[in-house]
Amino acid sequence: MSHTDEPDSARQNAGHSEGSIREIADLPLVETYGSFSGRDSFRDTCRKLFALPDVPFLRTPDGQIVVFRNEHLRTLSTLPAAGNMSPDALSAGSFEALRDEAAAPAGTGGALVRILANQVFFTNAPLHDPARRILTKQLSPKAVAALEPLAETIIAELLAEITDVGEVDFQRHFGDELTCRFWAALIGMTAEEKAALVEFVRDMSGMFNIDPTEHDVHVFDMGADGYGKTVVQAVRRAVNSGGFPLVDAIAEDIKGLEFSDDPAIAGIVPRDAGDYLEANLVDAFHTAALGASNVVYTMLRHPGVLDRLRADRSLLPAATFEGFRLEPPVLHLHRYALEEIVFEGVRIPKGTTIMMCWGAGNLDPKAFPEPEQFRLDRPMRGHSTFGAGAQICPGRILAFMLAEKTLDALVSQDLSVGFKETDCDWYEKWAMAQLKQMPIEIQRMHQ
């Protein structure tokens, strides 16, 4: 597509004459102001940038454009040309080689790429919409509401396990376990598979390290390999046995994906429900676990909030919204320019990687006055925690439900929670806001 054939949406967002269009190379480097990787660095950088209204975008040394303002994130995400990275783009043009497990064995990065290639976040038209609908049908508001009793049962079990036992790591002993037990029940995992999966997912989290060593790659890729084989084995067994509604529905819908593989643009067609869920539950296991823990962390670091929630549980949705806004699990992800885009006076050439700093959009004072203040009276709209546009996270309703049900359980029981913010430690140089540890002590107040 030539410049004159650009989509109208891209041209309409230029806002400048042709002569005033800037190139990405004209933008300041991210390093000028800090870093968007790692929770603490991310927050410091946001403070600096949002005090400088004349800095609309940034760039990375390798030519990515960095989008961080709330309005820009939400508007750019609506443009069809701002699509997803394809499997080829993800693998720097080597996806065909990575398909061969003998040529790219687990431990080298190949296992993770083979899994992600089946994820809806690495598809574009015409595959993206029908592949995405398979998941969104199962995670609609009505479908998620039907899963609330399962979530409540698991949360109650986990709280019972960590209450009155002394100090525990809430991320490790609650967050990680919550999502693994939840999904294990839905796809028919054995107790052994569930226990193994918790460790595999922990190892996989290293894939969000933006500067991994060779050893780091080996660890997270072996974790991905174990995770993938465990999920596929359980799902295919569930398909054969029947009786698991979510798996049965997805297995049936997969049959309707009558497309050819297109690693360069549209993406890869999952062969069956095992391949599909293996790829698309990565975030369900990992990111949703961070979400629940981060929301609880936000409540605990703001004294008095839990007491307000105990007094008025109708505030739980607002508290969960603020928790996700202030401590979003995802700091940044990537989009990909499928065609040339001229956006807000900047030319984004075809093939450019677009760093979408979703977490930063939540701290934009134009969208959220006094953005670092926890406020239960904020309108529950406009946040960028789960992305936006056609690629918005399909699991956002479920992630919100799990976090809200966790808060509900904490405030509805007669519990006291010991917490020292200074004891919590965040990973740095990660694309996620993930706690290394979150030590707390939960006790029953009246025995």
Protein Blocks (a to p, Z undefined) as FASTA:
>chain_A
ZZklgcfklmmmnopafklpccfklpccfklnopaehjklmmmmmmmmmmmmklmbccdf
kopacdfbfklmmmmmmpmklccddfklmnnoplmmmmpmklmgghilpmmmmmmmmpmk
lcccfklmmmmmmmmmmmgfklmmmmmmmmmmmmmmmmmmmgonbjadfklmmmmmmmmm
mmmmmnopafklmmmmmmmmmmmmmmmpcbbcfklmmmmmmmmmmmmmmmmmmmmmmmmn
goilklmmmmmmmmmmccdddfklnopcdfblmlmmmmmmmmmmmmmmmmmmmmmmmmmm
mghklmmmmmmmmlmmmmmmmmmmmmgfblbdcdddfbdcdeehiacdehiacdddfklm
mmgmklmghklbccfkbccehiaklogajllcfklmmmmmmmmmmmmmmmmpccdddddf
klpccdehiabdcdfbdcdddddfbZZ
